[in-house]
Amino acid sequence: MAANEPNLPQSSVWPSDQDASGKSRGLQYVLGRLTRTLERDRLVQDTLTQVRQQLAVDRLVLYYFFSEWRGQVTAEALAHPMLSILGSTGADDCFNNQYAQLYLAGRTRAIADITASDLEACHKEFLIDLQVQANLVVPVLVRGRLWGLLVAHHCQAPRTWAAADIALLQESAAKLANAPVIQAS
């Protein structure tokens, strides 16, 4: 035994072939899952960054549903870091089954002026607290399930959303929904 080698029992140094192959399969599984997660996250972030720039909005977020009608902002692209709402769970109490059914049916919601909108008071107050003056929301539907929402926030002033703005966000949601790394998640 060399002077710098540890004095370990033989079983600690060389696991049996069965243990080694089991650990190898487990490691391959973990690495595969990590790789898919990183690919998914990169796709989402690249999409958000590109679309935020094209729309010229202050904030574009992915609101991901982790359980029935409960979710949080899991990715964002920002005009300025001070606008971050990453991790926000939003106004969950305002997002009920009625809203969920509308988005499941493919609803797109374009609001030019939050203060003049017909939103529920709790939802309106939430958006005002986030400095949102105009809002555009498109569902991300994966295999008939409401996977998330792409949400554009314009914070500088009210904004009338052009048909091209809406189409771009809808196309982006469809791109995400159809991506194999999202289909598998």
C-alpha positions, 0 to 999 in steps of 0.5 A: 500500500502506498503511503498516501492511500487511505487504509479502507476495508476492501468492501469500501474500495471496490463495491460488488459489480451488482452495486456498481451497476445499480449505482451507475443506472441510478447516476445515469437516471439522475444525470438524464433528468438533470440534463432534461431539466437544464434543456427545458429551463434554457428553452424557457429562458431563451424564449422569454428573453427573445419575446420580451425584446420583441414585444418591448415590455418590461417583464415577461414571465412564465407562471408554472402550475405545480398543482391544481390552479396553484403555481408560481413565477419560475422564469422571467425576462426583465428590462431591469432587475428591480422588476423581478417577481421570480418565485411569486405565487401571484394572487392565487386566491383570485385564480379560481376554477372559473379562470382556469377553465377559460385558460384551458379553453385557450383564452388569451387576455389582453388588458390595455389599462389595468386600472380601467379593467374588469378584473376582480379587485384582488387581482387588480390590486396585485397587478397594481402592486407589481406596477403593471399598467398593461397585461397580456396573458396566454396559456401554455397547454401541454397535452390538454393540461394547463401547464402554465401562463406566459404573461407580459407586463408593461409597466411604463404606461397603459398599452393597446396590444396589437394583433401581432403582439398577441400572435407572437405570445400565442406562437411562443406558448405553442412552441413551448407546449410542443417542445419535447423537453416540456412534453416530458416534464 
